């Protein structure tokens, strides 16, 4: 099956890229450790901030890694060669989604395990739900990174999408100011951004022992955004940079 073969190829490439593997697995743990020492004397503040960051860190890292990885496929001519085979653009993009989704699962398990068992994170809901949301959020970062890479010609341009696509979602997701306290037009924008729903799902895990209907609805919206971004990426993907 072409999709599985594509997924396997990407996983093999990822396995041999030690720097990327370190970025995916080690960096989130280091950043969570930094947060721990920042907020260790601030009561439950660490629990609230760290829980949210378990979703945001994978989103940001996966966005960067995949946008640059796909750009390299185009600039080296690999994409053009692959598309002369029976492979379709959706096979390639969903292969990336599955491969990096598996990597995100490892990332989510390691980061969540470190947060709970090394840094003392405490939530009302289960750690398994946190991993689920973190992995889905990472896949969202993959999908948006693949979509944005279609509009970049250099790695520098790919990175420039970070403040355009990622930072506004972090600012408006409710981490810094509760969404209901925002100006009406800002809250409307926040309601249209998928990261908002991922953060809300994590907040639900933090407050309730059992999964809530709101949490599942949030995850459905994020999953829908992933599929939409991958389809749009396939529609806009060019074989090589101009």
VEXDREN-2710 file (C-alpha; in Angstrom, 1 decimal):
% VEXDREN-2710
k/r/px/py/pz
1/UNK/0.0/0.0/0.0
2/UNK/1.4/3.4/-1.1
3/UNK/0.3/5.2/2.1
4/UNK/2.1/2.6/4.4
5/UNK/5.2/2.7/2.2
6/UNK/5.3/6.5/2.4
7/UNK/4.8/6.4/6.2
8/UNK/7.7/3.9/6.5
9/UNK/10.0/6.0/4.4
10/UNK/9.4/9.1/6.5
11/UNK/9.8/7.2/9.8
12/UNK/13.2/5.8/8.6
13/UNK/14.3/9.3/7.6
14/UNK/13.2/10.6/11.0
15/UNK/15.0/7.8/12.9
16/UNK/18.4/8.7/11.3
17/UNK/17.9/12.4/12.1
18/UNK/19.2/12.4/15.7
19/UNK/18.8/16.2/16.1
20/UNK/15.2/16.1/15.1
21/UNK/14.5/13.2/17.4
22/UNK/16.2/15.1/20.3
23/UNK/14.1/18.1/19.5
24/UNK/10.9/16.1/19.5
25/UNK/11.5/14.1/22.7
26/UNK/13.9/16.1/24.8
27/UNK/13.0/19.7/24.2
28/UNK/9.4/19.5/25.6
29/UNK/10.8/17.9/28.8
30/UNK/13.4/20.6/29.2
31/UNK/10.9/23.4/28.7
32/UNK/8.5/21.8/31.2
33/UNK/11.4/21.6/33.7
34/UNK/12.0/25.2/33.2
35/UNK/8.4/26.0/34.0
36/UNK/8.6/23.9/37.1
37/UNK/11.4/25.9/38.6
38/UNK/9.6/29.1/37.5
39/UNK/6.4/28.2/39.3
40/UNK/7.3/25.7/42.0
41/UNK/6.5/28.1/44.8
42/UNK/3.3/29.5/43.1
43/UNK/0.8/26.9/44.3
44/UNK/-1.4/25.4/41.6
45/UNK/-0.1/27.8/38.9
46/UNK/2.4/25.2/37.6
47/UNK/-0.4/22.6/37.2
48/UNK/-2.4/25.0/35.1
49/UNK/0.4/26.3/32.9
50/UNK/2.2/23.0/32.4
51/UNK/-1.1/21.2/31.5
52/UNK/-1.7/23.8/28.7
53/UNK/1.9/23.6/27.6
54/UNK/1.7/19.9/27.2
55/UNK/-0.6/20.7/24.2
56/UNK/1.2/23.8/23.0
57/UNK/4.8/22.6/22.9
58/UNK/4.1/19.6/20.6
59/UNK/2.0/21.9/18.3
60/UNK/4.8/24.4/17.9
61/UNK/7.6/21.8/17.5
62/UNK/5.7/19.7/15.0
63/UNK/4.8/22.8/13.0
64/UNK/8.4/23.8/12.6
65/UNK/9.8/20.3/11.9
66/UNK/7.2/19.3/9.3
67/UNK/7.1/22.6/7.4
68/UNK/10.9/22.5/7.0
69/UNK/10.9/18.7/6.2
70/UNK/8.3/19.1/3.4
71/UNK/10.2/22.1/2.0
72/UNK/13.3/20.0/1.8
73/UNK/11.3/17.4/-0.2
74/UNK/10.5/20.0/-2.7
75/UNK/13.9/21.9/-2.9
76/UNK/15.9/18.6/-3.3
77/UNK/13.6/17.4/-6.1
78/UNK/12.5/14.4/-4.0
79/UNK/8.8/15.4/-4.2
80/UNK/8.9/15.7/-8.0
81/UNK/10.4/12.3/-8.3
82/UNK/7.9/10.7/-6.0
83/UNK/5.0/12.2/-7.8
84/UNK/6.1/10.6/-11.1
85/UNK/5.2/7.3/-9.4
86/UNK/1.6/6.2/-8.6
87/UNK/1.8/8.1/-5.4
88/UNK/-0.7/10.9/-4.9
89/UNK/-0.3/14.1/-3.0
90/UNK/-2.7/12.9/-0.3
91/UNK/-0.7/9.7/0.1
92/UNK/2.4/11.8/0.8
93/UNK/0.7/14.2/3.1
94/UNK/-1.3/11.6/5.1
95/UNK/1.9/9.6/5.3
96/UNK/3.6/12.5/6.9
97/UNK/0.6/12.9/9.2
98/UNK/0.7/9.2/10.3
99/UNK/4.5/9.1/10.7
100/UNK/4.8/12.3/12.7
101/UNK/1.6/11.3/14.6
102/UNK/3.5/8.2/15.8
103/UNK/6.5/10.4/16.7
104/UNK/4.1/12.7/18.5
105/UNK/2.8/9.7/20.5
106/UNK/6.3/9.0/21.8
107/UNK/6.7/12.7/22.4
108/UNK/3.4/13.0/24.3
109/UNK/4.1/9.9/26.4
110/UNK/7.6/11.1/27.4
111/UNK/6.6/14.7/28.1
112/UNK/3.5/13.7/30.1
113/UNK/5.3/11.0/32.0
114/UNK/8.0/13.5/33.0
115/UNK/5.4/16.1/34.0
116/UNK/3.5/13.7/36.2
117/UNK/6.2/11.6/37.7
118/UNK/9.2/13.8/37.8
119/UNK/7.7/17.3/38.1
120/UNK/4.7/16.5/40.2
121/UNK/1.9/17.7/37.8
122/UNK/-1.5/17.0/39.3
123/UNK/-4.8/17.0/37.3
124/UNK/-8.3/15.8/38.1
125/UNK/-8.5/13.8/34.9
126/UNK/-6.2/11.0/33.7
127/UNK/-2.8/11.3/32.2
128/UNK/-4.0/9.2/29.3
129/UNK/-6.4/11.9/28.3
130/UNK/-3.6/14.4/28.4
131/UNK/-1.5/12.3/26.1
132/UNK/-4.4/11.9/23.7
133/UNK/-4.9/15.7/23.5
134/UNK/-1.2/16.3/23.2
135/UNK/-0.8/13.9/20.3
136/UNK/-3.8/15.3/18.5
137/UNK/-2.4/18.8/19.0
138/UNK/0.9/17.7/17.6
139/UNK/-0.8/16.2/14.5
140/UNK/-2.5/19.6/14.1
141/UNK/0.9/21.2/14.1
142/UNK/2.0/18.7/11.4
143/UNK/-1.0/19.4/9.2
144/UNK/-0.7/23.2/9.5
145/UNK/3.1/22.9/8.9
146/UNK/2.5/20.9/5.7
147/UNK/0.0/23.4/4.5
148/UNK/2.2/26.4/5.2
149/UNK/5.2/24.8/3.6
150/UNK/3.5/25.0/0.2
151/UNK/3.8/28.8/0.3
152/UNK/7.5/28.9/1.3
153/UNK/10.5/28.8/-1.1
154/UNK/13.2/28.7/1.6
155/UNK/13.6/27.4/5.1
156/UNK/13.7/31.0/6.4
157/UNK/10.3/31.7/4.8
158/UNK/8.9/28.5/6.3
159/UNK/10.0/29.7/9.8
160/UNK/8.4/33.1/9.1
161/UNK/5.0/31.4/9.2
162/UNK/5.5/30.8/12.9
163/UNK/4.5/34.3/14.1
164/UNK/1.7/34.4/11.5
165/UNK/0.0/31.0/12.1
166/UNK/1.2/29.8/15.5
167/UNK/1.8/32.8/17.8
168/UNK/-1.7/34.3/17.3
169/UNK/-3.3/31.0/18.3
170/UNK/-1.2/30.8/21.5
171/UNK/-2.1/34.4/22.4
172/UNK/-5.8/33.9/21.8
173/UNK/-6.3/30.4/23.1
174/UNK/-7.1/31.6/26.7
175/UNK/-3.8/30.9/28.2
176/UNK/-3.0/34.5/29.1
177/UNK/-6.5/36.0/29.3
178/UNK/-9.8/34.1/29.7
179/UNK/-11.5/34.1/26.4
180/UNK/-14.8/35.5/27.9
181/UNK/-12.8/38.5/29.1
182/UNK/-11.5/39.4/25.6
183/UNK/-12.9/42.0/23.3
184/UNK/-15.8/40.6/21.3
185/UNK/-13.9/40.6/18.0
186/UNK/-10.9/38.9/19.6
187/UNK/-13.1/36.2/21.1
188/UNK/-14.7/35.6/17.7
189/UNK/-11.2/35.1/16.2
190/UNK/-10.3/32.8/19.0
191/UNK/-13.4/30.7/18.3
192/UNK/-12.2/30.2/14.8
193/UNK/-8.7/28.9/15.8
194/UNK/-8.2/25.1/16.3
195/UNK/-5.7/25.5/19.1
196/UNK/-8.4/27.2/21.2
197/UNK/-10.3/23.9/21.3
198/UNK/-7.2/21.8/22.1
199/UNK/-6.5/24.1/25.1
200/UNK/-10.1/23.9/26.2
201/UNK/-10.0/20.1/26.1
202/UNK/-6.9/20.1/28.3
203/UNK/-8.7/22.4/30.7
204/UNK/-11.6/20.0/30.8
205/UNK/-9.1/17.2/31.8
206/UNK/-7.7/19.4/34.5
207/UNK/-11.1/20.1/36.1
208/UNK/-13.0/16.8/35.7
209/UNK/-12.2/13.2/36.6
210/UNK/-14.1/11.7/33.6
211/UNK/-14.1/12.8/30.0
212/UNK/-16.8/15.4/29.3
213/UNK/-19.0/15.9/26.2
214/UNK/-17.3/19.3/25.8
215/UNK/-13.9/17.7/25.7
216/UNK/-14.9/15.2/23.0
217/UNK/-16.5/17.9/21.0
218/UNK/-13.3/20.0/21.3
219/UNK/-11.3/17.0/20.0
220/UNK/-13.7/16.4/17.1
221/UNK/-13.1/20.1/16.0
222/UNK/-9.3/19.7/16.2
223/UNK/-9.5/16.4/14.3
224/UNK/-11.6/18.1/11.6
225/UNK/-9.1/21.0/11.4
226/UNK/-6.3/18.4/10.9
227/UNK/-8.1/16.7/8.0
228/UNK/-9.0/20.1/6.4
229/UNK/-5.4/21.3/6.6
230/UNK/-4.1/18.1/5.0
231/UNK/-6.6/18.3/2.2
232/UNK/-5.8/22.0/1.6
233/UNK/-2.1/21.1/1.7
234/UNK/-2.6/18.5/-1.0
235/UNK/-4.5/21.1/-3.1
236/UNK/-1.8/23.7/-2.9
237/UNK/1.3/21.6/-2.8
238/UNK/3.7/22.3/-5.7
239/UNK/6.3/19.8/-6.9
240/UNK/9.2/22.1/-6.5
241/UNK/9.9/25.7/-5.4
242/UNK/9.7/28.3/-8.0
END
